[in-house]
Structure formats: structure tokens, C-alpha cells
Amino acid sequence: MQGLAQFWSGSDGLARTVALLLLAMSVTAWVLICWKGWLLRRATADIARAVPAFWDAATLADGRDRLQAIDREGLLLPLLDAAAAQPTRGTLESTGLLESQLTRRLRDALHRGLAHLQFGQVLLASIGSTAPFVGLFGTVWGIYHALGGMVAAGSISIDQVAGPIGESLVMTAAGIAVAVPAVLAYNVFGLWVSACEAELEGYAHDLRQMVLDQAAGS
């Protein structure tokens, strides 16, 4: 702690800016990790419960009520609404085949749901890939600043150099410490999002087939 205090008091504005930037990146990454972990766990559990409950319903209205009660993240209900929607007469959408209309509406609803699940992934990846370089830049600048001060003082010794360089290397360690959780979380969340995407695509495909079967039987 004392070394950090000495580094802070002996550093210039740019080095302090780098340190604050790493702190902001760390806080942002951990906020995203906690929020996305909670969101994806809830979404995964809701999909696993809601899809069987929907297909076990006696009517479409009953199935919709079940989805509304279980689907807290609003991932499945928009797909059902898209499948049941009717295009406005006189529009380009209404002139297409039913199969094409369903594909377009379900695709758009699916993309909106996936965008909700993927929110924050780019930021996590950016933090994980840039934090080590930000920390390395802080180290290089800290060493340069320390050596410049020693040259200006007119005396350089091993003892004088070792302390400032050791303190500057903390910036590299801080950059790695910020990056590792962000990278690990990005990879884990990517697997969870892919699993949810597969379930949502399967549900959308089944809805599409159900509507087509109903239209063929009517």
C-alpha cells in the first residue's frame, strides 16, 4: 500500500490518468460480469421452464399466458407474437408467401432477443484485449518519468532506479488483473448466449411450423 502511495505521489498527470483508466475499466468489467451473469442465468432457467410449459398448454391463449408469467427477460413472448401477427393489407409484407412472412417476422424478433443477451459482450472483449496494453503503457511512461527525474537531479544509482521501476511495473500487473476476468467472463458468457440462441432458434422453428400446419389444415 505504501508503494502505491509513493507511486501516486511521484507520478505525473499522465501516469495518474492511466491508473484511473484502469480502475474505471475494472469497475466497468465487474459490473458487466455481475449483471450479465445474473441475466444469462435467469434467461437460461426461464427458457428451460417456459418452452415445455408453452407446448403443454391446451390453447394458444393459455400458452401465451404461461410465457408471460415465466419469460421474465421477454425472449420467447416476442417470438410468439411475431408468429401470430398479421401483416397490414396493401404492404409489401402482405404480398409474400406465408412462409416468407413468418421467416421475416421471427428472424427480426430473434435478432432483438439475441441483441439483449449479447449486450456488453463487445465491451468485455475490448477491456480484455486493451487493458494489458494500457497497463504496459503506464509502466513505460512511469519508467521514463522516473529516469527523467533522476537525470535532472544529476545522479543515478541502482538503488535509485530499482524503486521507481518496481513501482511502475505495478501498472502492468494491474492491466493484466483487469483483463483476465473480462476475458474469462467473455468466453463463459459466449457459451451461455450460444446455448440460449440454439433454444430460441429451435422454438422459433417450431412456432413457424405450427402456424404453417394450422394454415394448411384450415
C-alpha positions as CSV (number, residue, x, y, z in Angstrom):
1,M,0.0,0.0,0.0
2,Q,2.9,2.3,0.8
3,G,4.5,1.6,-2.6
4,L,1.3,2.5,-4.3
5,A,1.1,5.8,-2.4
6,Q,4.7,6.6,-3.3
7,F,4.0,5.8,-6.9
8,W,0.9,8.0,-6.9
9,S,2.7,10.9,-5.2
10,G,5.7,10.6,-7.5
11,S,3.8,10.2,-10.8
12,D,2.7,12.9,-13.2
13,G,-0.7,13.6,-14.6
14,L,-0.5,11.1,-17.5
15,A,0.5,8.2,-15.2
16,R,-2.3,9.0,-12.9
17,T,-4.7,9.2,-15.8
18,V,-3.7,5.7,-16.9
19,A,-4.2,4.4,-13.4
20,L,-7.6,5.9,-13.2
21,L,-8.5,4.5,-16.6
22,L,-7.5,1.0,-15.5
23,L,-9.6,1.5,-12.4
24,A,-12.6,2.6,-14.5
25,M,-12.1,-0.4,-16.8
26,S,-12.0,-2.8,-13.8
27,V,-15.2,-1.4,-12.3
28,T,-17.0,-1.5,-15.6
29,A,-15.9,-5.1,-16.3
30,W,-17.0,-6.3,-12.9
31,V,-20.4,-4.5,-13.1
32,L,-20.9,-6.2,-16.5
33,I,-19.8,-9.5,-15.2
34,C,-22.2,-9.4,-12.3
35,W,-25.1,-8.1,-14.3
36,K,-24.7,-10.4,-17.3
37,G,-24.1,-13.4,-15.1
38,W,-27.4,-12.7,-13.4
39,L,-29.3,-12.0,-16.6
40,L,-28.0,-15.1,-18.5
41,R,-28.7,-17.4,-15.6
42,R,-32.2,-16.1,-15.4
43,A,-32.7,-16.3,-19.1
44,T,-31.4,-19.9,-19.3
45,A,-33.7,-21.0,-16.5
46,D,-36.7,-19.2,-17.9
47,I,-36.2,-20.8,-21.4
48,A,-35.9,-24.2,-19.9
49,R,-39.2,-23.8,-18.0
50,A,-41.2,-21.7,-20.4
51,V,-40.8,-23.8,-23.7
52,P,-42.2,-27.1,-22.2
53,A,-44.9,-25.1,-20.4
54,F,-46.0,-23.5,-23.6
55,W,-46.3,-26.7,-25.6
56,D,-48.1,-28.3,-22.7
57,A,-50.8,-25.6,-22.9
58,A,-54.3,-26.6,-24.2
59,T,-54.8,-23.4,-26.3
60,L,-52.6,-20.7,-27.8
61,A,-54.0,-18.1,-25.4
62,D,-53.2,-20.3,-22.4
63,G,-49.7,-20.9,-23.8
64,R,-49.2,-17.1,-24.2
65,D,-50.3,-16.6,-20.6
66,R,-47.7,-19.1,-19.4
67,L,-44.9,-17.5,-21.4
68,Q,-45.9,-14.1,-20.0
69,A,-45.6,-15.5,-16.4
70,I,-42.3,-17.3,-16.9
71,D,-40.4,-15.4,-19.6
72,R,-39.0,-12.6,-17.4
73,E,-36.4,-11.4,-20.0
74,G,-39.0,-11.2,-22.8
75,L,-37.2,-13.6,-25.2
76,L,-39.9,-16.1,-26.0
77,L,-43.1,-14.0,-26.0
78,P,-42.0,-11.7,-28.9
79,L,-41.4,-14.8,-31.0
80,L,-44.9,-16.0,-30.3
81,D,-46.4,-12.6,-31.1
82,A,-44.3,-12.4,-34.3
83,A,-45.7,-15.8,-35.4
84,A,-49.3,-14.8,-34.6
85,A,-49.1,-11.4,-36.2
86,Q,-51.0,-10.5,-39.3
87,P,-49.4,-8.2,-41.9
88,T,-51.1,-4.9,-42.9
89,R,-53.0,-5.2,-46.1
90,G,-51.6,-3.4,-49.0
91,T,-48.0,-3.6,-47.8
92,L,-45.1,-5.5,-49.4
93,E,-45.1,-7.9,-46.5
94,S,-48.6,-8.9,-47.2
95,T,-47.8,-9.9,-50.8
96,G,-45.3,-12.5,-49.8
97,L,-46.0,-16.2,-49.1
98,L,-46.9,-17.1,-45.6
99,E,-43.6,-19.0,-45.2
100,S,-41.7,-15.9,-46.1
101,Q,-43.7,-13.6,-43.8
102,L,-43.2,-15.9,-40.9
103,T,-39.5,-16.2,-41.5
104,R,-39.0,-12.4,-41.7
105,R,-41.0,-11.7,-38.5
106,L,-39.5,-14.5,-36.5
107,R,-36.0,-13.5,-37.7
108,D,-36.5,-9.9,-36.6
109,A,-37.8,-10.9,-33.2
110,L,-35.0,-13.4,-32.7
111,H,-32.4,-10.8,-33.5
112,R,-33.8,-8.4,-31.0
113,G,-33.7,-11.1,-28.3
114,L,-30.2,-12.0,-29.1
115,A,-29.1,-8.4,-29.0
116,H,-30.5,-8.2,-25.5
117,L,-28.5,-11.3,-24.5
118,Q,-25.3,-10.1,-26.2
119,F,-25.3,-6.6,-24.7
120,G,-22.0,-5.8,-23.1
121,Q,-20.0,-8.6,-24.8
122,V,-18.2,-6.2,-27.1
123,L,-17.2,-4.0,-24.1
124,L,-15.9,-7.0,-22.2
125,A,-13.9,-8.1,-25.2
126,S,-12.5,-4.6,-25.6
127,I,-11.5,-4.3,-21.9
128,G,-9.9,-7.8,-22.0
129,S,-7.9,-7.0,-25.1
130,T,-6.7,-3.5,-24.3
131,A,-6.2,-3.4,-20.5
132,P,-2.8,-5.1,-20.7
133,F,-1.5,-2.6,-23.2
134,V,-2.9,0.3,-21.2
135,G,-1.0,-1.1,-18.2
136,L,2.1,-1.6,-20.2
137,F,1.9,2.0,-21.4
138,G,1.6,3.2,-17.8
139,T,4.7,1.2,-16.9
140,V,6.8,2.5,-19.8
141,W,5.7,6.1,-19.1
142,G,6.4,5.7,-15.4
143,I,9.9,4.4,-16.0
144,Y,10.6,7.2,-18.5
145,H,9.3,9.8,-16.0
146,A,11.4,8.3,-13.2
147,L,14.6,8.2,-15.3
148,G,14.0,11.7,-16.5
149,G,13.7,12.9,-12.9
150,M,17.0,11.2,-12.0
151,V,18.8,12.6,-14.9
152,A,17.6,16.1,-14.0
153,A,18.8,15.5,-10.4
154,G,22.3,14.6,-11.8
155,S,22.8,11.3,-10.0
156,I,21.7,7.8,-11.0
157,S,22.4,4.6,-9.0
158,I,20.9,1.1,-8.9
159,D,19.0,1.8,-5.7
160,Q,17.5,4.9,-7.2
161,V,16.4,3.2,-10.3
162,A,15.1,-0.1,-8.8
163,G,12.4,1.6,-6.7
164,P,10.7,3.7,-9.3
165,I,10.9,0.9,-11.9
166,G,9.4,-1.6,-9.5
167,E,6.6,0.7,-8.7
168,S,5.9,1.3,-12.4
169,L,5.7,-2.4,-13.1
170,V,2.6,-2.4,-10.9
171,M,0.8,-0.8,-13.8
172,T,1.5,-3.8,-16.0
173,A,0.2,-6.2,-13.3
174,A,-2.9,-4.0,-12.9
175,G,-3.6,-4.2,-16.6
176,I,-3.4,-8.0,-16.5
177,A,-5.5,-8.2,-13.4
178,V,-8.2,-6.1,-15.2
179,A,-8.0,-8.1,-18.4
180,V,-8.1,-11.7,-17.1
181,P,-11.6,-11.6,-15.5
182,A,-13.0,-9.8,-18.5
183,V,-11.6,-12.4,-21.0
184,L,-12.8,-15.3,-18.9
185,A,-16.3,-13.8,-18.5
186,Y,-16.5,-13.1,-22.2
187,N,-15.8,-16.7,-23.1
188,V,-18.2,-18.1,-20.5
189,F,-21.0,-15.7,-21.4
190,G,-20.4,-16.5,-25.1
191,L,-21.2,-20.2,-24.4
192,W,-24.3,-19.3,-22.4
193,V,-25.5,-16.9,-25.2
194,S,-24.9,-19.6,-27.8
195,A,-26.9,-22.1,-25.8
196,C,-29.8,-19.7,-25.4
197,E,-29.6,-18.9,-29.1
198,A,-29.9,-22.5,-30.0
199,E,-33.0,-22.9,-27.8
200,L,-34.6,-19.7,-29.2
201,E,-34.0,-20.8,-32.8
202,G,-35.5,-24.2,-32.1
203,Y,-38.6,-22.6,-30.5
204,A,-38.9,-20.1,-33.5
205,H,-38.7,-23.0,-36.0
206,D,-41.4,-25.0,-34.1
207,L,-43.6,-21.9,-34.0
208,R,-43.2,-21.4,-37.7
209,Q,-44.1,-25.0,-38.4
210,M,-47.1,-24.8,-36.1
211,V,-48.5,-21.8,-37.9
212,L,-47.9,-23.4,-41.3
213,D,-49.6,-26.6,-40.2
214,Q,-52.6,-24.7,-38.9
215,A,-52.8,-22.8,-42.2
216,A,-52.6,-26.0,-44.2
217,G,-55.3,-27.6,-42.2
218,S,-57.8,-24.7,-42.4
